[in-house]
Amino acid sequence: MKISENWKDYSIIATGDGYKLERWKDVILLRPDPQVIWRPSIDMFSYPGLNAYYKRSEKGGGHWNIVKPFPDEWTIDYEKLSIKFKIKPMGFKHTGLFPEQAVNWEYMTDLIKKAGRPIKVLNLFAYTGGATVACAKAGAQVTHVDAAKGMVERAGENARLSGIDTGIRYIVDDCVKFVQREIRRGNKYDAIIMDPPSYGRGPNGEMWKIEENLYKFVELCAQVLSDNPLFVLINSYTTGLQPMVLKNILTLTLKDFKGEAKAYEVGIKTEEGIALPCGAGGIFVNE
């Protein structure tokens, strides 16, 4: 497991009974987490300083319950990489950032800086741009693609917060259709990042189901890799999709390129002294 443990503005205070209690700088939030099937060590709903908790509805979805007032949005720093992000609680328990991904940001930053050549990165299903900001800060040219206009706009805000004004191309599009057009245009990239959802729809109703579409999509993406790619990273939060599945997909689809595929769980340490599992990662690296 690769564990994110270098945050100062974020921490997991406690976990249990399907919830995690988090500190986002000066704001304390309690959110559901399906991996947390053990008993809590404290009563998290009565935690001093708790600002809000997210409660799921039996009919689907859910809503935020405010305990103590807090800003609509605020900024947190990831000091190790000198990058910043806007945090804003949204629907379906999200805040606009996945802090555990910091471990991948650090790895990609190191690869880009050590490459000794210009690196073009394609970030697909790129959300609010955590990986985009990290790679651009490291000196890469990044193309950021997501089907949700609001998330792409937030990525631009995060880049500007981190002092990045150039080097990022923002695209609102269905990721599959964008890659198909890049193939026709003959555009190539030295690195690809993807964070595909379990299920999703593109802006024109395009359907995505990870078990049915991921292998074909990685095969497609191989066609926009440069002759000497630096890395291809797949993140997955799909329950039941093991890290070895990602490694196998990368090994089989990128067999014509120099490099090696690795796979791992992604986690983040908690103040209880445990590591909370937060999905899987697979990376094909040419070091």
C-alpha positions as CSV (number, residue, x, y, z in Angstrom):
1,M,0.0,0.0,0.0
2,K,1.1,3.5,-0.8
3,I,0.2,5.8,2.1
4,S,-0.4,9.5,1.9
5,E,1.1,10.9,5.1
6,N,2.6,14.4,4.4
7,W,-0.5,16.5,4.8
8,K,-0.6,19.4,7.3
9,D,-3.9,21.0,6.3
10,Y,-5.8,17.7,6.2
11,S,-6.1,14.8,8.6
12,I,-8.5,11.9,9.4
13,I,-9.2,12.2,13.1
14,A,-11.3,9.1,13.7
15,T,-13.2,6.3,11.8
16,G,-15.9,3.8,12.5
17,D,-19.5,2.6,11.7
18,G,-19.2,3.7,8.0
19,Y,-17.9,7.2,8.7
20,K,-14.6,9.2,8.7
21,L,-14.1,12.3,10.8
22,E,-11.9,14.8,8.9
23,R,-10.1,18.0,9.5
24,W,-9.9,20.2,6.4
25,K,-7.7,23.0,7.7
26,D,-10.1,24.7,10.2
27,V,-13.3,22.8,9.3
28,I,-14.3,19.5,10.7
29,L,-16.5,17.3,8.5
30,L,-18.0,13.8,9.0
31,R,-18.5,11.8,5.8
32,P,-19.6,8.3,4.9
33,D,-17.0,5.8,3.9
34,P,-18.1,2.2,2.9
35,Q,-14.7,0.7,3.8
36,V,-15.1,1.7,7.4
37,I,-16.8,-1.4,8.9
38,W,-15.2,-1.4,12.3
39,R,-16.4,0.3,15.6
40,P,-15.4,3.9,16.3
41,S,-13.2,4.7,19.2
42,I,-15.2,7.9,19.9
43,D,-18.6,9.4,19.3
44,M,-17.8,11.2,16.1
45,F,-21.3,12.9,15.8
46,S,-20.6,14.6,19.2
47,Y,-17.0,15.6,18.4
48,P,-16.2,19.1,19.7
49,G,-15.8,21.4,16.7
50,L,-17.8,19.3,14.3
51,N,-19.1,21.7,11.6
52,A,-21.2,19.3,9.4
53,Y,-22.0,15.7,8.7
54,Y,-23.3,14.1,5.5
55,K,-26.2,11.8,6.0
56,R,-27.3,9.3,3.3
57,S,-30.9,8.9,2.4
58,E,-32.6,5.5,2.1
59,K,-34.1,6.7,-1.2
60,G,-30.6,7.5,-2.6
61,G,-28.3,10.5,-2.4
62,G,-28.2,12.4,0.9
63,H,-27.6,15.9,2.3
64,W,-25.3,17.9,4.6
65,N,-26.4,18.7,8.1
66,I,-24.8,21.8,9.5
67,V,-23.8,21.7,13.2
68,K,-21.6,24.8,13.4
69,P,-21.4,27.5,10.7
70,F,-18.3,27.4,8.3
71,P,-17.4,29.1,5.0
72,D,-19.0,28.0,1.8
73,E,-15.5,27.4,0.4
74,W,-11.9,27.7,1.6
75,T,-8.4,26.8,0.6
76,I,-6.0,24.2,1.8
77,D,-2.3,23.8,1.1
78,Y,-0.2,20.7,0.2
79,E,3.0,22.3,1.4
80,K,5.4,19.5,0.2
81,L,4.6,20.3,-3.4
82,S,3.7,24.0,-2.9
83,I,0.2,23.5,-4.4
84,K,-3.2,24.7,-3.1
85,F,-6.8,23.6,-3.6
86,K,-10.3,25.0,-3.1
87,I,-12.5,23.0,-0.8
88,K,-16.3,23.2,-1.1
89,P,-18.7,20.6,0.2
90,M,-20.9,19.5,-2.7
91,G,-23.6,17.0,-3.4
92,F,-23.0,13.3,-2.8
93,K,-20.6,13.9,0.1
94,H,-17.8,15.3,-2.1
95,T,-15.5,18.2,-1.2
96,G,-13.7,18.7,-4.5
97,L,-10.5,16.9,-3.5
98,F,-9.2,13.4,-2.8
99,P,-6.3,13.9,-0.3
100,E,-5.1,10.3,-0.5
101,Q,-4.0,11.0,-4.1
102,A,-1.1,13.1,-2.8
103,V,1.0,10.0,-2.8
104,N,0.5,9.7,-6.6
105,W,1.1,13.5,-7.0
106,E,4.5,13.1,-5.3
107,Y,5.5,10.1,-7.5
108,M,4.5,11.8,-10.7
109,T,6.3,15.0,-9.7
110,D,9.5,13.0,-9.1
111,L,9.2,11.2,-12.5
112,I,8.6,14.4,-14.4
113,K,11.5,16.3,-12.7
114,K,13.9,13.4,-13.3
115,A,12.9,12.9,-16.9
116,G,15.4,15.5,-18.2
117,R,13.1,16.3,-21.1
118,P,9.8,18.1,-21.8
119,I,6.9,16.0,-20.8
120,K,3.3,16.3,-22.2
121,V,0.7,14.9,-19.9
122,L,-2.9,13.9,-20.7
123,N,-5.2,13.8,-17.6
124,L,-8.5,12.1,-18.3
125,F,-11.6,12.1,-16.0
126,A,-9.5,14.8,-14.4
127,Y,-12.1,16.2,-11.9
128,T,-10.9,19.3,-10.1
129,G,-7.3,18.9,-11.2
130,G,-5.2,17.5,-8.3
131,A,-2.9,15.6,-10.6
132,T,-3.1,18.4,-13.2
133,V,-1.8,20.9,-10.8
134,A,0.9,18.7,-9.4
135,C,2.2,17.8,-12.9
136,A,2.1,21.4,-14.1
137,K,3.9,22.5,-11.0
138,A,6.6,20.0,-11.8
139,G,7.1,21.5,-15.2
140,A,4.9,19.4,-17.5
141,Q,2.5,20.6,-20.2
142,V,-0.9,19.2,-19.2
143,T,-4.1,18.6,-21.2
144,H,-7.0,18.4,-18.6
145,V,-10.1,16.6,-19.8
146,D,-13.4,16.1,-18.0
147,A,-17.0,16.0,-19.1
148,A,-18.2,18.3,-16.3
149,K,-17.7,22.0,-17.1
150,G,-17.9,23.0,-13.4
151,M,-15.1,20.6,-12.5
152,V,-12.9,21.9,-15.3
153,E,-13.5,25.4,-14.1
154,R,-12.6,24.4,-10.6
155,A,-9.4,22.9,-11.9
156,G,-8.5,26.2,-13.4
157,E,-9.1,27.9,-10.0
158,N,-6.8,25.4,-8.3
159,A,-4.1,26.0,-10.8
160,R,-4.2,29.7,-10.3
161,L,-4.2,29.3,-6.5
162,S,-1.0,27.3,-7.0
163,G,0.6,30.1,-9.1
164,I,0.2,28.3,-12.4
165,D,-1.0,30.6,-15.2
166,T,0.3,28.7,-18.3
167,G,1.0,25.1,-19.3
168,I,-2.5,23.7,-18.9
169,R,-5.0,23.1,-21.7
170,Y,-8.6,22.7,-20.3
171,I,-11.1,20.5,-22.3
172,V,-14.7,19.9,-21.5
173,D,-15.5,16.7,-23.4
174,D,-16.3,13.0,-23.2
175,C,-12.9,11.4,-22.6
176,V,-13.3,8.5,-25.1
177,K,-14.3,10.9,-27.9
178,F,-11.5,13.2,-27.1
179,V,-8.9,10.5,-27.3
180,Q,-10.4,9.3,-30.6
181,R,-10.0,12.8,-32.0
182,E,-6.4,13.0,-30.7
183,I,-5.6,9.8,-32.5
184,R,-7.0,11.2,-35.8
185,R,-5.0,14.5,-35.2
186,G,-1.8,12.5,-34.6
187,N,-1.2,14.2,-31.2
188,K,1.0,12.3,-28.7
189,Y,1.6,12.4,-25.0
190,D,4.5,11.2,-22.8
191,A,2.3,10.4,-19.8
192,I,-1.4,9.6,-19.3
193,I,-3.4,9.8,-16.1
194,M,-6.9,8.5,-15.8
195,D,-9.4,8.4,-12.9
196,P,-12.4,6.7,-14.4
197,P,-15.7,6.4,-12.6
198,S,-17.4,3.1,-11.9
199,Y,-20.4,4.4,-13.9
200,G,-20.9,7.7,-15.7
201,R,-22.4,9.6,-18.6
202,G,-20.7,11.9,-21.0
203,P,-22.1,15.4,-22.0
204,N,-24.2,13.8,-24.7
205,G,-25.4,10.8,-22.7
206,E,-22.5,8.5,-23.5
207,M,-22.5,5.5,-21.1
208,W,-19.4,4.4,-19.1
209,K,-19.2,1.2,-17.0
210,I,-15.6,0.5,-15.8
211,E,-15.7,-3.3,-16.0
212,E,-16.9,-3.2,-19.6
213,N,-15.0,-0.2,-20.9
214,L,-11.7,0.2,-19.0
215,Y,-9.6,-2.3,-21.0
216,K,-10.8,-1.0,-24.4
217,F,-10.2,2.6,-23.2
218,V,-6.6,1.9,-22.1
219,E,-6.0,0.2,-25.5
220,L,-7.3,3.3,-27.2
221,C,-5.1,5.6,-25.0
222,A,-2.0,3.5,-26.0
223,Q,-2.4,5.0,-29.5
224,V,-1.7,8.6,-28.2
225,L,1.4,7.6,-26.3
226,S,4.7,8.9,-27.6
227,D,7.4,6.4,-28.6
228,N,9.1,6.8,-25.3
229,P,6.4,7.3,-22.7
230,L,7.2,8.2,-19.1
231,F,4.2,6.7,-17.3
232,V,0.6,5.7,-17.5
233,L,-1.4,5.9,-14.2
234,I,-4.9,4.4,-13.5
235,N,-6.7,5.3,-10.3
236,S,-9.8,3.3,-9.3
237,Y,-12.3,3.7,-6.5
238,T,-14.5,0.9,-7.7
239,T,-15.1,-1.5,-4.9
240,G,-13.9,-5.0,-5.8
241,L,-11.6,-3.9,-8.6
242,Q,-8.3,-5.3,-7.3
243,P,-4.9,-3.6,-7.9
244,M,-3.7,-6.6,-9.9
245,V,-6.5,-6.1,-12.4
246,L,-5.1,-2.6,-13.1
247,K,-1.6,-4.1,-13.4
248,N,-2.8,-6.8,-15.8
249,I,-4.6,-4.2,-18.0
250,L,-1.5,-2.0,-18.2
251,T,0.8,-5.0,-18.9
252,L,-1.3,-6.3,-21.7
253,T,-2.2,-3.1,-23.4
254,L,1.3,-1.5,-23.2
255,K,3.3,-4.6,-24.1
256,D,4.9,-2.8,-27.1
257,F,6.4,0.0,-24.9
258,K,9.5,-0.1,-22.7
259,G,8.6,-0.1,-19.1
260,E,7.0,-2.1,-16.2
261,A,3.6,-2.1,-14.6
262,K,3.1,-1.9,-10.9
263,A,0.0,-2.0,-8.7
264,Y,-0.9,-1.1,-5.2
265,E,-3.6,0.0,-2.8
266,V,-3.8,3.7,-2.0
267,G,-4.3,4.7,1.6
268,I,-4.1,7.6,4.0
269,K,-3.0,7.4,7.6
270,T,-5.4,8.4,10.4
271,E,-4.8,9.9,13.9
272,E,-5.8,6.5,15.3
273,G,-2.6,4.9,14.0
274,I,-4.2,3.0,11.1
275,A,-4.3,3.4,7.4
276,L,-7.6,3.9,5.7
277,P,-7.8,2.1,2.3
278,C,-8.9,4.5,-0.5
279,G,-8.9,2.6,-3.7
280,A,-6.3,1.1,-6.0
281,G,-3.6,2.4,-8.3
282,G,-1.8,0.9,-11.3
283,I,1.1,2.6,-13.0
284,F,3.2,1.7,-16.0
285,V,6.6,3.4,-15.6
286,N,9.6,3.8,-17.9
287,E,12.3,4.9,-15.5
